[in-house]
Amino acid sequence: MNPLKKYLLVIPSIDIKDGKTVRVVQGIPELNCKEYGNDPVEMAMIWRAENAKMLHV
């Protein structure tokens, strides 16, 4: 492996509102949160299956 090779670590984010996974607009939960699922743990397991090394919750 080339020691000068650069890597980018992408850290997926899971936003939770009222126990559901949501998409927060501009980091403000009061603005139009769209629901993406009922189970944040399931979403975390999906990201882990995609080889995420970390999650931001």
Sine and cosine of phi, psi and omega as CSV:
sin_phi,cos_phi,sin_psi,cos_psi,sin_omega,cos_omega
0.00,0.00,0.69,-0.72,0.01,-1.00
-0.95,0.32,0.86,-0.50,-0.03,-1.00
-0.92,0.40,-0.29,0.96,0.01,-1.00
-1.00,-0.01,-0.07,1.00,-0.02,-1.00
-0.93,0.37,0.74,-0.67,-0.03,-1.00
-0.99,-0.13,0.54,-0.84,0.03,-1.00
-0.83,-0.56,0.45,-0.89,0.07,-1.00
-0.89,-0.46,0.84,-0.55,0.04,-1.00
-1.00,-0.10,0.90,-0.44,0.05,-1.00
-0.99,-0.12,0.81,-0.58,-0.01,-1.00
-0.93,-0.38,0.96,-0.27,0.02,-1.00
-0.91,0.41,0.48,-0.88,0.00,-1.00
-0.90,-0.44,0.67,-0.74,0.10,-0.99
-0.88,-0.47,0.91,-0.42,0.06,-1.00
-0.99,-0.12,0.68,-0.74,-0.07,-1.00
-0.82,-0.57,0.76,-0.65,0.08,-1.00
-0.66,-0.75,0.80,-0.59,-0.02,-1.00
0.81,0.58,0.58,0.81,0.06,-1.00
0.98,0.20,0.12,0.99,-0.01,-1.00
-0.89,-0.46,0.44,-0.90,0.06,-1.00
-0.98,0.19,0.79,-0.61,-0.05,-1.00
-0.74,-0.67,0.23,-0.97,0.13,-0.99
-0.96,-0.27,0.90,-0.43,-0.03,-1.00
-1.00,-0.01,0.74,-0.67,-0.01,-1.00
-1.00,0.06,0.86,-0.51,0.04,-1.00
0.78,0.63,0.53,0.85,0.05,-1.00
0.96,0.28,0.15,0.99,-0.03,-1.00
-0.94,-0.35,0.97,-0.26,-0.10,-0.99
-0.90,0.44,-0.34,0.94,-0.02,-1.00
-0.97,0.23,-0.24,0.97,-0.05,-1.00
-1.00,-0.07,0.97,-0.23,0.24,-0.97
0.68,0.73,0.85,0.52,0.05,-1.00
-0.95,0.30,0.84,-0.55,0.07,-1.00
-1.00,-0.09,0.78,-0.62,0.01,-1.00
-0.97,0.25,0.65,-0.76,0.03,-1.00
-0.86,-0.51,-0.01,1.00,0.02,-1.00
0.24,-0.97,0.26,-0.97,-0.03,-1.00
-1.00,-0.09,-0.19,0.98,-0.14,-0.99
-0.74,-0.67,0.99,-0.17,0.02,-1.00
-0.87,0.50,-0.52,0.86,0.03,-1.00
-0.91,0.42,-0.66,0.76,0.06,-1.00
-0.88,0.48,-0.65,0.76,0.04,-1.00
-0.89,0.45,-0.65,0.76,0.05,-1.00
-0.89,0.46,-0.63,0.77,0.02,-1.00
-0.92,0.39,-0.57,0.82,0.07,-1.00
-0.90,0.44,-0.73,0.69,0.02,-1.00
-0.89,0.46,-0.62,0.79,0.02,-1.00
-0.91,0.42,-0.63,0.78,0.05,-1.00
-0.90,0.44,-0.43,0.90,0.06,-1.00
-1.00,0.04,0.18,0.98,0.09,-1.00
0.97,0.24,0.43,0.90,0.10,-1.00
-0.90,0.43,0.75,-0.66,0.00,-1.00
-1.00,0.06,-0.42,0.91,0.00,-1.00
-0.56,-0.83,0.33,-0.94,0.11,-0.99
-0.74,-0.67,0.58,-0.82,0.14,-0.99
-0.97,-0.26,0.87,-0.49,-0.03,-1.00
-0.92,-0.40,0.00,0.00,0.00,0.00
